[in-house]
């Protein structure tokens, strides 16, 4: 019984740590950053504008480029651009990118 409780505590701690590490940005600030993205991407419906809708992005298995959806793969697209999307590597600060990722997780 004690081992089960200890294991359960470890799992809960790991899940909490992972959530905190992933969501280090501010979602509300990320929504403001997304205003730049909204020129080409929807966040409130599935319709494609110039670029694909980002609504529910982190519920998808794959990005349009075929890579698995993760903070790292989404950040790579933000930084490098591609498929007509410009690079935002030097346009957005690291804090803005963290905030944007937090917002993308929320939509």
Secondary structure, 3 states (H helix, E strand, C coil): CHHHHHHHHHHHHHHHHHHHHHCCCCHHHHHHHHHHHCCCCCCCCCCCCCCCCCCCHHHCCECCCCCECCHHHHHHHHHHCECCECCCCCCCCHHHHHHHHHHHHHC
